[in-house]
């Protein structure tokens, strides 16, 4: 009579379960963020619409949350490899108390996206009050500002700073090896630092939301796809350069009145 196959040790089974939960949580959060964005991101309310040009709560806070959730929707898929890699390291050294949970590492990314959301909310508020944005579509009304934004985004796509940040985002293993810090505070700082590098890859691409309309779902999806391709696909850097040349030509055309 054959004996039943040995089951993996309890610690290994728990580690596998944690990795599955982290992976599922990432895609669930991204799905919820996209769903909330597609249903209006809380801007259908009077407070939300009032917040477009407001400098105080509650409208300002609603717009801030909109931007933060939108950042999560656009950036979580491309951040997933680094978060899951951190989870693998934690699973391999589960008995080491110096390695914090994957949730703490991911919280660093959320803080980085909150920083860019704060900047975008402040910029949107000032631009709306200055009459540079259409309050309904959140799209730039000035041909000159549209052209300048496209041109700046295109030039940044080709810049050394962009590609230095992109190299960090495309090589999470090398990044974690170089910047690893122990403990919960260390995990939060490393997640925040990698999140800031990833923001550095695409902050001017995010500014293009003001060109196509902040709540233009097709435009949001197109920019999110470009961000993901640049970071996750082998030839993503080349696609980013092609996009840069395209944005430069588009910007010159807008400045020329075409």
C-alpha positions as CSV (number, residue, x, y, z in Angstrom):
1,X,0.0,0.0,0.0
2,X,1.6,3.3,-1.1
3,X,1.9,6.1,1.4
4,X,0.3,9.5,0.8
5,X,2.7,12.0,-0.7
6,X,4.4,14.3,1.9
7,X,2.8,17.7,2.2
8,X,5.0,20.8,2.1
9,X,6.0,22.2,5.5
10,X,3.4,24.5,7.0
11,X,5.7,27.6,6.7
12,X,6.0,26.9,2.9
13,X,2.3,26.5,2.5
14,X,1.7,29.8,4.3
15,X,4.3,31.5,2.2
16,X,2.6,30.3,-1.0
17,X,-0.7,31.4,0.3
18,X,0.6,34.9,1.1
19,X,2.1,35.3,-2.3
20,X,-1.2,34.4,-3.9
21,X,-3.1,36.8,-1.6
22,X,-0.7,39.6,-2.5
23,X,-1.0,39.0,-6.2
24,X,-4.8,38.8,-6.0
25,X,-4.9,42.0,-3.9
26,X,-2.8,43.9,-6.5
27,X,-5.1,43.0,-9.3
28,X,-8.2,43.5,-7.2
29,X,-7.1,47.0,-6.2
30,X,-6.3,47.9,-9.8
31,X,-9.7,46.6,-10.9
32,X,-11.5,48.5,-8.2
33,X,-9.5,51.7,-9.1
34,X,-10.4,51.3,-12.8
35,X,-14.0,50.7,-11.9
36,X,-14.2,53.7,-9.7
37,X,-12.5,55.9,-12.4
38,X,-14.9,54.6,-15.1
39,X,-17.9,55.4,-13.0
40,X,-16.9,59.1,-12.6
41,X,-14.4,58.9,-9.7
42,X,-16.8,60.7,-7.3
43,X,-17.0,63.8,-9.4
44,X,-20.7,63.5,-10.2
45,X,-21.5,65.1,-6.9
46,X,-21.9,68.8,-6.4
47,X,-18.8,68.8,-4.1
48,X,-16.8,67.0,-6.6
49,X,-17.6,69.4,-9.5
50,X,-17.1,72.3,-7.1
51,X,-13.6,71.0,-6.2
52,X,-12.3,71.4,-9.8
53,X,-11.1,74.9,-9.0
54,X,-11.5,74.9,-5.2
55,X,-8.5,75.4,-2.8
56,X,-10.3,74.0,0.2
57,X,-12.3,70.9,1.3
58,X,-14.5,69.1,0.6
59,X,-14.2,69.5,-3.1
60,X,-10.5,69.6,-3.1
61,X,-10.3,66.3,-1.2
62,X,-12.6,64.6,-3.6
63,X,-10.4,65.7,-6.5
64,X,-7.3,64.5,-4.6
65,X,-8.9,61.1,-4.1
66,X,-9.8,61.0,-7.8
67,X,-6.2,61.6,-8.7
68,X,-4.8,59.1,-6.2
69,X,-7.1,56.3,-7.3
70,X,-6.4,57.1,-10.9
71,X,-2.7,56.9,-10.2
72,X,-3.2,53.5,-8.6
73,X,-5.3,52.3,-11.6
74,X,-2.6,53.4,-14.1
75,X,0.5,52.4,-12.1
76,X,-0.4,49.3,-10.1
77,X,-0.1,46.8,-13.0
78,X,3.5,48.0,-13.9
79,X,4.4,48.0,-10.2
80,X,3.2,44.5,-9.7
81,X,6.5,42.7,-10.7
82,X,8.5,44.6,-8.0
83,X,5.9,44.0,-5.3
84,X,5.6,40.3,-6.1
85,X,9.4,40.0,-6.2
86,X,9.6,41.5,-2.7
87,X,7.0,39.0,-1.7
88,X,9.2,36.1,-3.0
89,X,12.1,37.4,-1.0
90,X,9.9,37.6,2.1
91,X,8.7,34.0,1.5
92,X,12.2,32.7,1.1
93,X,13.3,34.3,4.4
94,X,10.0,34.0,6.3
95,X,11.8,33.4,9.7
96,X,13.8,36.7,9.4
97,X,12.0,39.4,11.4
98,X,13.9,42.1,9.6
99,X,11.8,41.5,6.4
100,X,8.5,43.3,6.6
101,X,5.3,42.3,5.0
102,X,4.6,43.0,1.3
103,X,1.8,45.3,2.3
104,X,4.2,47.7,3.9
105,X,6.4,47.7,0.8
106,X,3.4,48.4,-1.4
107,X,2.3,51.2,0.9
108,X,5.5,53.0,-0.2
109,X,4.2,53.1,-3.8
110,X,0.8,54.4,-2.5
111,X,2.7,57.3,-0.8
112,X,4.6,58.1,-4.0
113,X,1.3,58.2,-5.9
114,X,-0.3,60.4,-3.2
115,X,2.6,62.9,-3.7
116,X,1.9,63.1,-7.5
117,X,-1.9,63.3,-6.8
118,X,-1.3,66.2,-4.5
119,X,0.7,68.0,-7.1
120,X,-1.8,67.3,-9.9
121,X,-4.7,68.4,-7.7
122,X,-3.0,71.7,-6.9
123,X,-2.1,72.2,-10.5
124,X,-5.7,71.5,-11.7
125,X,-7.1,73.8,-9.1
126,X,-4.9,76.7,-10.1
127,X,-5.3,76.1,-13.9
128,X,-9.1,75.9,-13.5
129,X,-9.3,79.2,-11.6
130,X,-7.0,80.8,-14.2
131,X,-9.4,79.7,-17.0
132,X,-6.8,77.4,-18.6
133,X,-8.9,74.2,-18.1
134,X,-12.4,73.5,-19.1
135,X,-14.2,72.7,-15.8
136,X,-16.4,70.0,-17.4
137,X,-13.7,68.0,-19.3
138,X,-10.6,69.1,-17.4
139,X,-8.9,69.7,-20.7
140,X,-6.5,72.5,-21.5
141,X,-8.3,75.3,-23.4
142,X,-5.1,77.0,-24.7
143,X,-3.6,75.8,-28.0
144,X,-0.2,77.2,-26.9
145,X,-0.3,75.4,-23.5
146,X,-1.5,72.2,-25.2
147,X,1.4,72.3,-27.7
148,X,3.9,73.2,-25.0
149,X,2.8,70.3,-22.9
150,X,3.0,67.8,-25.8
151,X,6.4,69.1,-26.8
152,X,7.7,68.9,-23.2
153,X,6.4,65.4,-22.7
154,X,8.0,64.2,-26.0
155,X,11.3,65.7,-25.2
156,X,11.3,64.2,-21.7
157,X,10.6,60.8,-23.3
158,X,14.0,61.1,-25.0
159,X,15.9,62.6,-22.1
160,X,18.7,60.8,-20.1
161,X,16.7,61.4,-16.8
162,X,13.7,59.6,-18.2
163,X,15.8,56.6,-19.2
164,X,17.7,56.6,-15.9
165,X,14.4,56.3,-14.0
166,X,13.1,53.7,-16.5
167,X,16.2,51.5,-15.9
168,X,15.3,51.4,-12.2
169,X,11.7,50.5,-12.9
170,X,12.6,47.8,-15.5
171,X,15.1,46.0,-13.1
172,X,13.4,45.6,-9.8
173,X,15.7,42.7,-8.7
174,X,18.8,44.9,-9.1
175,X,17.0,47.8,-7.4
176,X,16.0,45.7,-4.4
177,X,19.5,44.3,-4.1
178,X,21.1,47.7,-4.1
179,X,18.6,49.6,-1.9
180,X,17.4,46.9,0.5
181,X,16.7,48.2,4.0
182,X,15.5,46.0,6.9
183,X,12.4,46.4,9.0
184,X,9.0,47.9,8.4
185,X,10.4,51.5,8.0
186,X,13.0,50.2,5.6
187,X,10.4,48.4,3.4
188,X,8.3,51.5,3.3
189,X,11.3,53.7,2.3
190,X,12.4,51.3,-0.4
191,X,8.8,51.0,-1.8
192,X,8.5,54.8,-1.7
193,X,11.9,55.3,-3.5
194,X,11.1,52.8,-6.2
195,X,7.6,54.4,-6.5
196,X,9.2,57.8,-7.0
197,X,11.5,56.4,-9.7
198,X,8.5,55.0,-11.5
199,X,6.7,58.4,-11.1
200,X,9.9,59.9,-12.6
201,X,9.4,57.7,-15.7
202,X,6.0,59.1,-16.5
203,X,5.2,62.3,-14.7
204,X,5.0,64.2,-17.9
205,X,3.0,61.5,-19.6
206,X,0.5,62.0,-16.7
207,X,0.5,65.7,-17.5
208,X,-1.0,64.7,-20.9
209,X,-4.2,63.8,-19.1
210,X,-4.8,67.6,-19.2
211,X,-4.4,67.5,-23.0
212,X,-6.9,64.7,-23.7
213,X,-9.2,65.3,-20.7
214,X,-8.7,64.0,-17.2
215,X,-11.9,62.0,-17.4
216,X,-11.5,60.8,-21.0
217,X,-11.4,57.0,-20.3
218,X,-9.9,56.1,-23.7
219,X,-7.1,58.6,-23.2
220,X,-6.4,57.4,-19.6
221,X,-6.3,53.8,-20.9
222,X,-3.9,54.7,-23.7
223,X,-1.5,56.4,-21.4
224,X,-1.7,53.6,-18.9
225,X,-1.0,51.1,-21.7
226,X,2.1,53.1,-22.7
227,X,3.3,53.3,-19.1
228,X,2.9,49.5,-18.7
229,X,4.6,48.6,-22.1
230,X,7.6,50.8,-21.4
231,X,8.2,49.1,-18.1
232,X,7.1,45.5,-18.7
233,X,7.9,44.6,-22.3
234,X,11.4,43.9,-23.7
235,X,11.1,46.5,-26.4
236,X,9.2,48.9,-24.2
237,X,12.0,51.5,-24.1
238,X,12.0,51.7,-27.9
239,X,8.2,52.2,-27.9
240,X,8.7,55.0,-25.4
241,X,11.1,56.7,-27.8
242,X,8.8,56.4,-30.7
243,X,6.0,57.9,-28.6
244,X,8.4,60.7,-27.7
245,X,9.0,61.6,-31.4
246,X,5.3,61.4,-32.0
247,X,4.5,63.7,-29.1
248,X,7.1,66.2,-30.4
249,X,5.6,66.3,-33.9
250,X,2.1,66.6,-32.4
251,X,3.2,69.4,-30.1
252,X,4.9,71.3,-33.0
253,X,1.7,70.9,-35.0
254,X,-0.5,72.3,-32.3
255,X,1.9,75.3,-31.8
256,X,1.7,75.9,-35.5
257,X,-2.1,75.8,-35.4
258,X,-2.5,72.5,-37.3
